[in-house]
Amino acid sequence: MTCFAFVALAVALGEPGIFGHYKLSVGPTEDDLKAVVLTAEIPAIPDRFDLLLRPMAGGGRIPIQRETGGGKTRLFWIAGEMKKGSEAEWLLTLFTVRAEEKPRLYAQPLPDGTIEIGREGALFTRLVAGPSDRKPYLYPILLDGLHMTRRYPMEDSPGEDKDHVHQRSFWFTHGVVEGVDFWAEGPKSGTIRRTKVLAAEGGDVFARIATANEWLAPGGKKLLDDEREHIFYDLDPAGRMIDFTVKLTATDGPVTFGDTKEGTFGIRLAESMKEKRGGRIESSRGQVGMKNAWGKPAEWIDYTGKVGDRTVGVAIFDHPASFRHPTTWHVRDYGLFAANPFGLRDFTGDRSKDGSHRLAKGESMTFRYRVLLHPGSTAEAQVAAAYRAFAGPPAARVEKAEAKRE
C-alpha cells in the first residue's frame, strides 16, 4: 500500500491527513501457528488518532485494537495462520483524526446484571450473574447460530438429559473448598457472588469483561476473593475464542482446595456432541475417548461432534503459566468437559496421593485457559497449531517506517 493510496483512503474516510507509519513484523516462526493473537507497543498516541493496519505486501484492512497507558500504546491484532519458518509484515498508519465507528465486537450490560457479548447485533454469549444464581456462567454460547453448550437447566429443551443441574454451560467452581462444595447446587453448597463489574468493553479485535467476585460458605462466611476476566475473539470464518483467567485469593484465612474429581473449569457441551452420541474426545498427548483421556494430564483436549448437520468442536487449552500445568481432565462421555488440577487421588485411585492445595491467608493462585470454538474436526481446525499460538505467541518487532509513493 503506497502513501498516495493511504492519502486517498484518508480523504474517502473524511480524514485530513496522515501522522505517521510503523512497520510491524513477526517471524520466522518455529512451528505452524493458527489464530495468533499478536501484540506490539509503540509510543503513546492520543485516542483521537485513527489506526489503519494492512499487510505490507498488500491486501485488505485488518482489525486492530489498542490500549494506552504508562506512556505506551499497546496494539492487538490477529494473524489467522502462520506456517513454520514464515515471516509476516504489516504497515500501521496513524491518521490525525479518528473515524467515529462502532467497534466490531460489543459488550453490553443489561438491566438485570447480565452482560451480553456479540458482533454487529449477532449474539455470541451472555455472562449471567444474577442475585439468585449460585455462580457466574456464560450462556448461551453460539457459533454461527449453533448452540455449542447444553440448554438445560437454563432452558427446557426437548431431547436433552435433565441431569447435573449445576453444569451450567461454562463455569468455574470446585467441589471441596475448605470443606464446602461449590461444584454442586443445593442448600449446603457454596455461592460465588459477583461484587463488581470492573470492565465491560468492546473493540475491533476483542471484547472484554472483568469482574470481582467472592466465594461464600452457606452461612455467609467469605472464603475467597476472585478476579476473573473473559476476553472474546471472533475468528470468522475459523470460529471464536474465549480467554478465561481467574485469580483466587484467600483474603480472610487459609483455604484448602481438596482432592476431588468434581471440578474445576467446566463446560457442558450440546447434547448432540457428547461421545455417547458419536462425539470424539482427543487430547494433545494422543489420548482418544473418555476411557483414555479421563484423569490424565494434557495441554489441551478437543471435544468434537455434530450440532445439526455440522461437525463442530470445543477445545480447552491450559496455558503453561496456569496453576499446575499441564492440568488433568474430568472429561465425560455425556458431554462434561472440565480442567481439574486437584483430582490426583480421585483420578488415579491411589489413596497415597493427594492433589489438594492450601492457600495461606493472603496467598493467591491463577488459572488461565483459552476455549476455541471451531468448525470441523480437530485436524481440520488445526487445534494443535492454535494451542501453540496461545502457549507461546511470537514476539512482534516494531520500527518507524516511511511509506514510499510510487
C-alpha positions as CSV (number, residue, x, y, z in Angstrom):
1,M,0.0,0.0,0.0
2,T,1.6,3.3,-1.1
3,C,1.5,6.6,0.7
4,F,-0.7,8.0,-2.1
5,A,-3.2,5.2,-1.6
6,F,-3.3,5.9,2.1
7,V,-4.0,9.6,1.5
8,A,-6.7,8.6,-0.9
9,L,-8.3,6.4,1.7
10,A,-8.0,9.1,4.3
11,V,-9.9,11.5,2.0
12,A,-12.5,8.9,1.3
13,L,-13.0,8.4,5.1
14,G,-13.1,12.1,5.7
15,E,-9.6,12.1,7.3
16,P,-7.5,15.3,6.9
17,G,-4.1,13.6,6.9
18,I,-1.5,11.1,8.0
19,F,0.5,11.4,11.1
20,G,3.0,8.6,10.7
21,H,3.7,4.9,9.9
22,Y,5.1,1.9,11.7
23,K,6.2,-1.4,10.3
24,L,5.2,-4.4,12.5
25,S,6.8,-7.7,11.7
26,V,6.8,-11.3,13.1
27,G,8.9,-14.4,12.3
28,P,10.4,-16.6,11.2
29,T,8.2,-18.8,13.2
30,E,9.4,-22.0,14.8
31,D,6.3,-24.0,14.1
32,D,2.9,-23.9,12.4
33,L,0.6,-21.5,14.2
34,K,-3.2,-20.8,14.0
35,A,-5.3,-18.0,15.3
36,V,-2.3,-16.0,16.5
37,V,-3.1,-13.0,18.8
38,L,-0.3,-10.6,18.3
39,T,0.7,-7.6,20.4
40,A,3.2,-4.7,20.0
41,E,4.0,-1.5,21.7
42,I,4.5,2.0,20.3
43,P,4.8,5.4,22.0
44,A,1.5,6.5,23.4
45,I,-0.8,8.0,20.8
46,P,-3.9,10.1,21.6
47,D,-7.3,8.4,21.3
48,R,-8.3,11.0,18.7
49,F,-5.9,9.3,16.2
50,D,-7.2,6.6,13.9
51,L,-5.3,3.4,13.0
52,L,-5.1,1.5,9.8
53,L,-3.4,-1.8,9.6
54,R,-2.7,-3.6,6.3
55,P,-0.3,-6.4,5.1
56,M,2.9,-4.8,3.8
57,A,2.5,-7.0,0.7
58,G,-1.0,-5.5,0.1
59,G,-4.5,-6.7,0.9
60,G,-7.5,-5.6,2.9
61,R,-7.7,-3.7,6.2
62,I,-7.0,-5.8,9.3
63,P,-8.9,-5.1,12.6
64,I,-6.6,-3.6,15.2
65,Q,-7.2,-2.6,18.8
66,R,-5.3,-0.5,21.3
67,E,-4.9,0.2,25.0
68,T,-2.9,3.2,26.1
69,G,-1.2,3.7,29.5
70,G,2.2,4.3,31.1
71,G,3.4,6.3,28.1
72,K,2.8,3.4,25.7
73,T,0.1,2.3,23.3
74,R,-0.3,-1.5,23.1
75,L,-1.6,-2.9,19.8
76,F,-3.6,-6.1,19.3
77,W,-4.3,-7.9,16.0
78,I,-4.8,-11.5,14.8
79,A,-2.9,-13.5,12.2
80,G,-5.1,-16.3,11.0
81,E,-2.4,-18.7,10.1
82,M,1.4,-18.8,10.0
83,K,3.4,-21.7,8.6
84,K,6.7,-22.9,10.2
85,G,9.6,-20.6,9.1
86,S,7.3,-17.9,7.7
87,E,7.6,-14.2,8.3
88,A,4.9,-11.5,8.1
89,E,4.9,-7.7,7.9
90,W,2.2,-5.1,8.3
91,L,2.1,-1.4,7.8
92,L,0.4,0.6,10.5
93,T,-0.7,4.1,9.6
94,L,-1.8,6.8,12.1
95,F,-4.4,9.3,10.9
96,T,-4.7,12.7,12.7
97,V,-8.5,12.3,13.3
98,R,-10.3,9.2,14.4
99,A,-13.3,8.0,12.5
100,E,-16.5,7.6,14.6
101,E,-17.3,3.9,14.1
102,K,-18.8,1.3,16.3
103,P,-16.4,-1.5,17.3
104,R,-16.9,-4.8,15.6
105,L,-17.5,-6.6,19.0
106,Y,-19.6,-5.2,21.8
107,A,-20.1,-5.8,25.5
108,Q,-23.5,-4.6,26.6
109,P,-24.6,-4.6,30.3
110,L,-28.3,-5.3,30.6
111,P,-30.7,-4.0,33.4
112,D,-30.8,-7.4,35.1
113,G,-27.0,-7.5,35.5
114,T,-26.3,-9.8,32.6
115,I,-23.6,-8.7,30.2
116,E,-24.1,-9.5,26.5
117,I,-21.3,-10.1,24.0
118,G,-21.9,-10.0,20.3
119,R,-20.8,-8.7,16.9
120,E,-22.8,-6.2,15.0
121,G,-26.1,-7.2,16.7
122,A,-25.4,-11.0,16.4
123,L,-25.3,-12.6,19.9
124,F,-22.2,-14.6,20.9
125,T,-22.9,-15.2,24.6
126,R,-24.0,-13.6,27.9
127,L,-22.3,-13.5,31.3
128,V,-25.1,-14.4,33.8
129,A,-24.5,-13.5,37.4
130,G,-27.9,-12.6,39.0
131,P,-28.7,-12.5,42.7
132,S,-30.4,-15.9,42.5
133,D,-27.5,-17.6,40.7
134,R,-25.1,-19.8,42.6
135,K,-22.2,-18.8,40.3
136,P,-21.4,-16.7,37.3
137,Y,-21.6,-18.6,34.0
138,L,-21.8,-18.0,30.2
139,Y,-25.0,-18.9,28.3
140,P,-25.8,-19.4,25.5
141,I,-22.6,-19.9,23.6
142,L,-23.2,-19.6,19.9
143,L,-21.2,-20.4,16.8
144,D,-22.9,-19.3,13.6
145,G,-26.2,-19.5,15.4
146,L,-25.5,-23.1,16.7
147,H,-25.8,-23.7,20.5
148,M,-22.5,-25.2,21.4
149,T,-23.5,-25.9,25.1
150,R,-26.4,-27.6,26.6
151,R,-29.6,-25.5,27.2
152,Y,-30.7,-27.3,30.4
153,P,-31.2,-26.1,33.1
154,M,-31.3,-22.5,31.8
155,E,-34.0,-23.5,29.3
156,D,-36.3,-26.6,28.9
157,S,-35.1,-28.2,25.7
158,P,-36.7,-31.4,24.4
159,G,-34.4,-34.2,23.9
160,E,-31.8,-33.1,26.4
161,D,-30.9,-35.2,29.5
162,K,-32.0,-33.4,32.7
163,D,-29.0,-34.5,34.8
164,H,-26.5,-32.4,36.8
165,V,-28.4,-29.2,37.2
166,H,-25.2,-27.5,38.3
167,Q,-23.5,-28.0,35.0
168,R,-24.4,-24.6,33.5
169,S,-22.8,-24.2,30.1
170,F,-19.5,-22.6,31.0
171,W,-18.4,-22.0,34.6
172,F,-15.5,-22.1,37.2
173,T,-16.0,-23.7,40.7
174,H,-14.7,-26.6,42.7
175,G,-16.2,-29.4,44.8
176,V,-14.2,-29.1,48.0
177,V,-13.1,-25.6,49.1
178,E,-12.3,-25.5,52.8
179,G,-14.8,-28.4,53.1
180,V,-17.6,-26.5,51.2
181,D,-19.0,-27.9,47.9
182,F,-19.1,-25.1,45.3
183,W,-19.5,-27.6,42.4
184,A,-23.0,-28.7,43.2
185,E,-26.0,-26.5,43.8
186,G,-28.0,-27.1,47.0
187,P,-28.7,-25.8,50.5
188,K,-25.3,-27.0,51.7
189,S,-23.4,-25.7,48.7
190,G,-21.3,-22.5,48.4
191,T,-22.1,-19.5,46.4
192,I,-19.9,-17.4,44.1
193,R,-21.3,-13.8,44.1
194,R,-20.3,-11.1,41.8
195,T,-19.4,-7.9,43.7
196,K,-18.3,-5.5,41.0
197,V,-18.0,-5.2,37.2
198,L,-14.5,-3.9,36.6
199,A,-14.8,-3.6,32.8
200,A,-17.2,-4.3,30.0
201,E,-15.9,-3.0,26.8
202,G,-16.0,-3.8,23.1
203,G,-13.4,-3.5,20.3
204,D,-12.4,-4.4,16.8
205,V,-10.3,-7.4,17.9
206,F,-11.8,-8.4,21.1
207,A,-14.5,-7.6,23.7
208,R,-13.6,-7.9,27.4
209,I,-15.4,-8.4,30.7
210,A,-13.6,-8.2,34.1
211,T,-15.4,-8.8,37.4
212,A,-14.7,-9.1,41.1
213,N,-16.4,-12.0,42.9
214,E,-16.4,-13.6,46.4
215,W,-16.8,-17.2,47.4
216,L,-19.2,-17.6,50.3
217,A,-19.9,-20.6,52.5
218,P,-23.6,-21.5,53.2
219,G,-23.6,-19.4,56.4
220,G,-22.3,-16.4,54.5
221,K,-18.6,-16.6,55.6
222,K,-16.3,-15.4,52.9
223,L,-13.6,-17.9,51.9
224,L,-12.1,-16.3,48.8
225,D,-12.0,-13.3,46.6
226,D,-11.6,-13.8,42.9
227,E,-10.9,-11.5,39.9
228,R,-11.8,-13.0,36.6
229,E,-11.5,-11.9,33.0
230,H,-13.2,-13.1,29.9
231,I,-11.8,-12.0,26.5
232,F,-13.9,-12.8,23.4
233,Y,-12.4,-13.0,19.9
234,D,-14.3,-13.5,16.6
235,L,-12.1,-15.5,14.1
236,D,-14.8,-15.6,11.4
237,P,-14.8,-17.9,9.5
238,A,-12.5,-20.0,11.7
239,G,-14.6,-19.9,14.8
240,R,-14.4,-17.9,18.0
241,M,-12.2,-17.9,21.1
242,I,-12.7,-17.1,24.8
243,D,-9.7,-16.4,27.0
244,F,-10.6,-17.0,30.7
245,T,-8.3,-16.0,33.5
246,V,-9.2,-16.2,37.2
247,K,-7.1,-15.2,40.2
248,L,-8.2,-16.7,43.6
249,T,-7.0,-15.1,46.8
250,A,-7.6,-16.3,50.4
251,T,-8.4,-13.0,52.0
252,D,-10.0,-14.0,55.3
253,G,-7.9,-17.0,56.3
254,P,-6.3,-20.2,55.0
255,V,-8.3,-22.1,52.4
256,T,-7.7,-25.7,51.1
257,F,-8.8,-26.9,47.7
258,G,-9.5,-30.6,48.3
259,D,-8.7,-33.6,46.1
260,T,-11.9,-34.4,44.2
261,K,-12.8,-35.2,40.6
262,E,-15.7,-32.6,40.9
263,G,-14.1,-29.5,39.4
264,T,-13.0,-27.1,38.2
265,F,-13.2,-25.1,35.0
266,G,-16.2,-26.7,33.2
267,I,-18.2,-26.7,30.0
268,R,-21.3,-28.8,29.4
269,L,-21.5,-29.4,25.6
270,A,-24.5,-29.6,23.4
271,E,-26.3,-32.8,23.8
272,S,-25.7,-34.0,20.2
273,M,-21.9,-33.5,20.6
274,K,-21.4,-36.0,23.5
275,E,-19.4,-39.1,23.0
276,K,-22.4,-41.3,23.7
277,R,-24.0,-39.8,20.6
278,G,-20.9,-40.1,18.3
279,G,-18.8,-37.3,19.6
280,R,-15.0,-37.6,19.8
281,I,-12.6,-36.7,22.6
282,E,-8.9,-36.1,21.7
283,S,-6.0,-34.8,23.8
284,S,-2.7,-33.1,23.0
285,R,-1.0,-36.4,24.0
286,G,-2.8,-38.6,21.6
287,Q,-5.4,-40.0,24.0
288,V,-8.7,-40.6,22.3
289,G,-12.0,-41.2,24.1
290,M,-13.2,-40.8,27.6
291,K,-11.6,-44.0,28.9
292,N,-8.1,-42.9,27.7
293,A,-8.3,-39.1,28.5
294,W,-10.2,-39.0,31.8
295,G,-8.0,-38.1,34.7
296,K,-4.9,-37.8,32.5
297,P,-2.6,-34.7,32.1
298,A,-2.7,-32.9,28.8
299,E,-2.0,-29.4,27.4
300,W,-5.4,-29.4,25.7
301,I,-8.4,-31.5,24.9
302,D,-10.8,-31.1,21.9
303,Y,-14.3,-32.4,22.0
304,T,-16.0,-32.6,18.6
305,G,-19.4,-33.8,17.4
306,K,-22.5,-32.8,15.5
307,V,-24.7,-29.8,16.0
308,G,-27.5,-30.0,13.5
309,D,-25.8,-31.3,10.3
310,R,-22.4,-29.7,11.0
311,T,-19.3,-31.1,12.7
312,V,-18.0,-28.6,15.2
313,G,-15.7,-28.7,18.2
314,V,-14.8,-27.1,21.5
315,A,-11.2,-27.2,22.7
316,I,-9.9,-26.1,26.1
317,F,-6.3,-25.0,26.2
318,D,-4.3,-24.9,29.5
319,H,-1.7,-22.2,29.5
320,P,1.8,-23.0,30.7
321,A,1.5,-20.3,33.3
322,S,-1.7,-21.7,34.7
323,F,-1.8,-23.4,38.1
324,R,-0.3,-27.0,37.9
325,H,0.1,-27.0,34.2
326,P,-0.5,-29.4,32.4
327,T,-3.8,-29.9,34.1
328,T,-5.7,-33.2,34.5
329,W,-9.1,-33.6,32.8
330,H,-12.5,-34.5,34.1
331,V,-14.0,-35.2,30.7
332,R,-17.0,-37.5,30.3
333,D,-18.8,-39.3,27.5
334,Y,-22.1,-37.4,28.4
335,G,-20.7,-34.0,27.4
336,L,-19.0,-32.7,30.6
337,F,-15.6,-31.3,29.8
338,A,-13.6,-29.9,32.7
339,A,-10.0,-28.9,33.5
340,N,-9.3,-30.0,37.1
341,P,-5.7,-29.9,38.5
342,F,-6.8,-31.1,42.0
343,G,-8.1,-34.6,41.4
344,L,-4.9,-36.6,41.7
345,R,-6.2,-39.2,44.2
346,D,-9.6,-39.4,42.6
347,F,-8.3,-39.7,39.1
348,T,-5.7,-42.4,39.9
349,G,-7.4,-44.3,42.7
350,D,-4.1,-44.2,44.6
351,R,-5.1,-43.3,48.2
352,S,-1.5,-42.4,48.9
353,K,-1.6,-39.4,46.6
354,D,-3.1,-36.0,47.5
355,G,-3.9,-33.4,44.9
356,S,-5.2,-30.8,47.4
357,H,-3.6,-27.4,47.7
358,R,-3.6,-25.0,50.6
359,L,-3.6,-21.2,50.3
360,A,-2.4,-19.3,53.3
361,K,-4.1,-16.1,54.2
362,G,-3.2,-13.5,51.5
363,E,-1.9,-16.1,49.1
364,S,-3.2,-16.4,45.5
365,M,-3.2,-18.8,42.6
366,T,-4.1,-18.1,39.0
367,F,-5.8,-20.2,36.3
368,R,-5.6,-19.4,32.6
369,Y,-7.4,-21.1,29.8
370,R,-8.4,-20.5,26.2
371,V,-11.5,-22.0,24.7
372,L,-11.6,-22.5,20.9
373,L,-15.0,-23.0,19.3
374,H,-14.4,-24.2,15.8
375,P,-16.0,-25.7,12.7
376,G,-14.7,-29.1,11.5
377,S,-12.7,-31.8,13.1
378,T,-9.6,-31.5,15.4
379,A,-7.3,-31.9,12.4
380,E,-9.3,-29.6,10.1
381,A,-9.3,-26.8,12.8
382,Q,-5.6,-27.2,13.3
383,V,-6.1,-27.3,17.1
384,A,-2.5,-28.2,17.9
385,A,-1.3,-25.1,16.0
386,A,-3.9,-22.9,17.7
387,Y,-2.6,-24.2,21.1
388,R,1.0,-23.3,20.2
389,A,-0.1,-19.8,19.3
390,F,-1.7,-19.5,22.8
391,A,1.1,-21.0,24.7
392,G,3.9,-19.1,23.1
393,P,2.8,-16.4,20.6
394,P,5.7,-14.9,18.6
395,A,7.0,-11.5,19.5
396,A,6.3,-8.6,17.2
397,R,9.0,-6.2,16.1
398,V,8.3,-2.5,15.7
399,E,10.1,0.1,13.7
400,K,9.2,3.6,12.3
401,A,8.5,3.4,8.6
402,E,8.1,5.7,5.7
403,A,5.5,4.7,3.1
404,K,7.0,5.4,-0.3
405,R,5.0,7.0,-3.0
406,E,5.0,5.1,-6.3
